[in-house]
Amino acid sequence: MSAAQRRDRLRATAAERGLDAVLVTNLLNVRYLTGFTGSNGVLLVRTEGDDVLGTDGRYTTQARAQAPDLELLIDRATVAGVAREAVRRGVGTLGYESHDVTVDGLAALEDVLADAAAGGTVPALSSIHRAVEAQRAIKDDTEVEALRRACAIADQALAELAAEGALRPGRTELQVGRELDARMLALGAEAPSFETIVATGANSAIPHHRPDSTVLEQGNFLKIDFGATVDGYHSDMTRTLVLGAAADWQREIYELVAASQAAGRAALAVGADVVAVDAAARDVIADAGHGEHFSHGLGHGVGLEIHEAPGIGPLGAGTLAAGMAVTVEPGVYLPGHGGVRIEDTLVVTADGPELLTLTSKELLVL
Amino acid sequence: MSAAQRRDRLRATAAERGLDAVLVTNLLNVRYLTGFTGSNGVLLVRTEGDDVLGTDGRYTTQARAQAPDLELLIDRATVAGVAREAVRRGVGTLGYESHDVTVDGLAALEDVLADAAAGGTVPALSSIHRAVEAQRAIKDDTEVEALRRACAIADQALAELAAEGALRPGRTELQVGRELDARMLALGAEAPSFETIVATGANSAIPHHRPDSTVLEQGNFLKIDFGATVDGYHSDMTRTLVLGAAADWQREIYELVAASQAAGRAALAVGADVVAVDAAARDVIADAGHGEHFSHGLGHGVGLEIHEAPGIGPLGAGTLAAGMAVTVEPGVYLPGHGGVRIEDTLVVTADGPELLTLTSKELLVL
């Protein structure tokens, strides 16, 4: 789907809600709706008439190249500039993103609109809430393709490191993390999806351990949670390996998490309630007596953000729809001892989930 | 200065403003006031009584280790949990960060407070605006030391690359950028300060060019804008080199930018108006007829953010104070041709600016 088609969808939403225009300030939403990737962008989508993309002088060339079909407004005070433009074009009701605009930002926006109206009618502001995020939750083909490439890079990077013996005792978590990052970049990623987690031994029991100089040792778990970014889209995958022979307790919790993760994946159906999806995986772990050792939600949407809608957890709300890209990532963490998490990125389809991260989930003993 | 001392300063500000407590939601402000570096943290600073740090279950261990002197509250809905705690402890007037809390966030906070008051008195909310950022603008010794180390790593990384001949014709911008990043990590940086800018030839005329596969060529400018992060503090430096012999036009704009940058540095005095500091450097370029080719502000504060207070530019406001860490980075960009920027990170002191980025600013011809 083109950026123009995405704007048309938002235009339809705006019209339904009786708005003359929408002021999009969330930078990822601007990117999604325009293709512009600069660090400052504000978009005015008008129900009738041309849309306007605002940025500042640093990005004139880039904005023209990335969004050639859009009228461009260059203004250092970009939100104010675009808001004035809305007034100038007779916008009477203006939608805005109340989840993105701060309390101070709203006050400043109201001042600008009142000033620009110069005694005339001041546009009425009305939140569109997460209308653009709701669009973004359903990935189109272009987006799924970017996610597929991002997942393939992560798969390949890990496979290469394992094949080269880079995941061996004696190396540090930091070394492994940086090599994985460098490999993903060499394979064409723009960046790692987030700060790569490499956690070995007791550190593997910390869900979000930051890699440090801990040395990999025989008989320990090695948990790696990482991803690649391609065209702004994030992959997310976790694998847990064992260095040397696996002890019984390691094999036991590994198999438990793997069974839970399979149950979670199997529950990813169009129309499934996100709380039920979480429960499908969580019940497997709880039934084995490890409920208290699975301390986070089952998964989350991925896309232009590493965490986006839908949230899949006990506190989530809503149902899955075709085109949603999500993670399934249960874990069992035994404090001071070790932990396992297994995570995939998948796309929900009418024919069942499509797995994008293809690395084997058999317990890998290196 | 310890985190507890920083909280005491905020406590004094809160007391002056008649507040019983402050709810700090900006994550960097939480880090500054507690030492906690997790990705979810909310702090309650009480005028009288103990402070409370809120986070979620992922960070229990880390928060205890990084902020051992603080009472810890674990709650997935962290802002709500800490807000309820404020009500429970009888807070009548609660400060909050209106530049950080979104419009939706404020509405949710009001709901939580009303619910928690359960028919009793609902705390009155009052913005503290950027009170913590105002503290952060003046760096204490610990912070200056972190900045000094961050700058030293950037200096050394660039020196090593130059000495090894890594900045030679035939290599690409992306290769140079990634090597510089890897070198900074190897030297102990946590991360690059931002996406390293490497821009050669006509790309050097783009102020914020993103490195691509453009090949370095003899006779071209090579502009590198980069920095290292240490303990969360960012260094920021730009150097522009010439590959092979420098042409007259290159030497001319280089010397012009160098003179402008020296004038800007010399203007960094305690009490100086930021607009005047900008003008001191800008006038040098404007007098040479290149005013239109210097399209951005002169500099910005650096610290836990790569861009923070004070802004030093034509649209800035305020004066410099001892302990402020800032950049001075004029540039002249000739579209389609080439550009030069020279940037240092410095600390304002009563004895004049202390230069933290020590790489030579003589035109380096490689």
Boltz contact constraints between the chains, C-beta under 6 A:
constraints:
  - contact:
      token1: [A, 57]
      token2: [B, 295]
      max_distance: 6.0
  - contact:
      token1: [A, 58]
      token2: [B, 207]
      max_distance: 6.0
  - contact:
      token1: [A, 58]
      token2: [B, 208]
      max_distance: 6.0
  - contact:
      token1: [A, 98]
      token2: [B, 103]
      max_distance: 6.0
  - contact:
      token1: [A, 98]
      token2: [B, 104]
      max_distance: 6.0
  - contact:
      token1: [A, 99]
      token2: [B, 102]
      max_distance: 6.0
  - contact:
      token1: [A, 99]
      token2: [B, 104]
      max_distance: 6.0
  - contact:
      token1: [A, 101]
      token2: [B, 103]
      max_distance: 6.0
  - contact:
      token1: [A, 102]
      token2: [B, 99]
      max_distance: 6.0
  - contact:
      token1: [A, 102]
      token2: [B, 102]
      max_distance: 6.0
  - contact:
      token1: [A, 103]
      token2: [B, 98]
      max_distance: 6.0
  - contact:
      token1: [A, 103]
      token2: [B, 101]
      max_distance: 6.0
  - contact:
      token1: [A, 103]
      token2: [B, 106]
      max_distance: 6.0
  - contact:
      token1: [A, 104]
      token2: [B, 98]
      max_distance: 6.0
  - contact:
      token1: [A, 104]
      token2: [B, 99]
      max_distance: 6.0
  - contact:
      token1: [A, 106]
      token2: [B, 103]
      max_distance: 6.0
  - contact:
      token1: [A, 207]
      token2: [B, 58]
      max_distance: 6.0
  - contact:
      token1: [A, 208]
      token2: [B, 58]
      max_distance: 6.0
  - contact:
      token1: [A, 295]
      token2: [B, 57]
      max_distance: 6.0
